[in-house]
Amino acid sequence: MTKRSLSLLLMMIGFLAYTPAQAQIGLGVKALYGLDSEEAQLGGELHVPIGSVTGLTFVPTLEVYLTDNPDVLSINANFHYAPPVGAGSSVRPYFGLGIGAIRVSIDRRGEDIEETKSAFNVLGGVNFRTAGSLTPFVQIQYRASDFFEEASIGGGLRFVL
């Protein structure tokens, strides 16, 4: 793990330490499909509402690209904003921005080459309200780094811890 990746992880942990106890922290799993690379991605995310700011959530994510060679791992610190919607609405859109670190490992003729680059994320999606604590969602995201630019679509489930 590079110093930059470690610093990002420590910042996320530090931020969580200052989250109000009454905040409903959530956990999510997702599957995405890269429109350019045609590669699948699996990921996990934590949802931490920010103080009393309505609709703003800190969302650190970890995503693994399902490729044989290279191995690609992405760690991100995103912020989602969900504008207010009517109380009876079953859908709640959200928009987000964030930064990340992408680690690429390539095996070339028996030699492992590893490199980490920073990334910028833009995303949006829709949460579907249900009667329980599970929230299905769909999402589109765009990630730009020195390695590649990728638009991905997918979805998953979030639940309150």
C-alpha positions in Angstrom: 0.0 0.0 0.0 1.5 3.4 -1.0 1.7 6.3 1.3 -1.1 8.1 -0.6 -3.5 5.1 -0.3 -2.6 4.8 3.4 -3.2 8.5 4.0 -6.6 8.3 2.3 -7.6 5.3 4.4 -6.5 7.1 7.6 -8.5 10.2 6.6 -11.6 8.1 6.1 -11.2 6.4 9.5 -10.6 9.7 11.2 -13.7 11.2 9.6 -15.8 8.2 10.9 -14.6 9.0 14.5 -16.4 12.4 14.4 -19.7 11.1 13.1 -22.6 11.7 15.4 -23.8 8.6 17.3 -27.4 9.1 16.2 -26.5 9.0 12.5 -27.8 6.0 10.6 -24.6 4.4 9.2 -25.2 2.1 6.3 -23.3 -0.6 4.4 -23.8 -1.5 0.8 -22.7 -4.0 -1.8 -22.7 -3.4 -5.5 -21.9 -4.8 -8.9 -20.9 -2.6 -11.8 -20.2 -3.1 -15.5 -17.6 -1.0 -17.3 -19.0 0.3 -20.6 -15.6 0.9 -22.2 -13.6 -2.0 -20.7 -16.5 -4.4 -20.7 -15.2 -5.6 -17.4 -17.3 -6.3 -14.2 -16.6 -4.7 -10.9 -17.7 -5.8 -7.4 -17.6 -3.4 -4.5 -18.5 -2.5 -1.0 -19.4 0.9 0.5 -20.0 2.5 3.8 -22.6 5.3 4.1 -22.0 7.9 6.8 -24.5 10.8 7.0 -22.7 14.1 7.6 -23.9 15.9 10.8 -27.2 17.7 10.4 -26.7 18.5 6.7 -29.7 17.0 5.1 -29.0 14.7 2.2 -25.2 14.8 2.4 -23.4 11.5 3.0 -19.7 10.5 3.1 -19.3 7.2 1.1 -15.9 5.4 1.1 -15.9 2.5 -1.3 -13.7 -0.4 -2.3 -14.0 -1.9 -5.8 -12.3 -4.8 -7.4 -12.3 -5.2 -11.2 -12.8 -8.8 -12.2 -10.0 -9.1 -14.7 -7.3 -11.7 -14.9 -4.4 -9.5 -15.8 -4.1 -6.7 -14.8 -5.5 -6.9 -11.2 -7.2 -3.6 -10.5 -8.3 -2.3 -7.1 -10.0 1.1 -6.4 -10.3 2.8 -3.0 -12.5 5.9 -3.1 -13.8 8.7 -0.9 -17.0 10.0 -2.4 -19.7 12.4 -1.2 -23.3 11.8 -2.2 -26.1 14.5 -2.1 -29.7 13.4 -2.1 -32.0 16.3 -2.7 -35.3 16.4 -0.8 -38.2 14.5 -2.3 -41.9 14.1 -1.3 -42.6 12.0 1.7 -44.7 9.5 -0.4 -42.0 9.1 -3.1 -40.5 5.6 -3.5 -37.4 6.9 -5.3 -34.7 9.2 -4.1 -32.1 10.4 -6.6 -28.5 11.2 -5.6 -25.5 12.8 -7.1 -21.9 12.5 -6.1 -18.2 13.5 -6.4 -15.1 12.0 -5.0 -11.4 11.1 -5.3 -9.8 7.8 -5.2 -6.7 5.7 -5.6 -6.4 3.0 -8.3 -3.9 0.2 -7.9 -3.0 -1.8 -11.0 -0.8 -5.0 -10.8 0.3 -6.5 -14.0 2.2 -9.8 -14.5 4.6 -9.4 -17.4 6.6 -12.5 -18.2 6.8 -13.5 -14.5 7.6 -10.0 -13.2 4.9 -8.2 -11.1 4.6 -4.5 -11.9 2.5 -2.5 -9.6 1.5 1.2 -9.7 -1.0 3.4 -7.9 -2.6 6.5 -9.4 -5.2 9.0 -8.2 -8.7 9.2 -9.7 -11.6 11.6 -9.9 -15.2 10.2 -9.6 -18.5 11.6 -10.8 -21.7 9.6 -10.1 -25.4 9.6 -9.8 -28.1 7.1 -9.0 -31.5 6.4 -7.6 -32.3 4.8 -4.2 -35.6 2.8 -4.1 -37.3 3.1 -0.7 -38.7 -0.1 0.8 -40.6 -0.8 4.0 -37.6 -2.4 5.6 -34.0 -1.4 6.2 -32.8 -2.7 2.7 -32.5 -0.1 0.0 -31.9 -1.3 -3.6 -30.2 1.2 -5.9 -29.0 1.8 -9.4 -26.0 3.9 -10.2 -23.9 5.3 -13.1 -20.4 6.5 -12.4 -17.5 8.0 -14.3 -13.9 7.6 -13.1 -10.9 9.4 -14.6 -7.3 8.5 -13.8 -3.9 8.4 -15.5 -4.6 4.6 -16.1 -8.0 5.0 -17.8 -11.3 6.7 -18.1 -14.3 4.5 -17.5 -18.1 4.9 -17.3 -19.8 2.1 -15.4 -23.4 1.2 -14.7 -24.8 -1.1 -12.0 -26.6 -1.5 -8.8 -26.8 -3.1 -5.4 -28.2 -3.1 -1.9 -27.7 -0.9 1.1 -28.8 -1.6 4.6 -28.6 0.3 7.9 -26.1 -1.1 10.5 
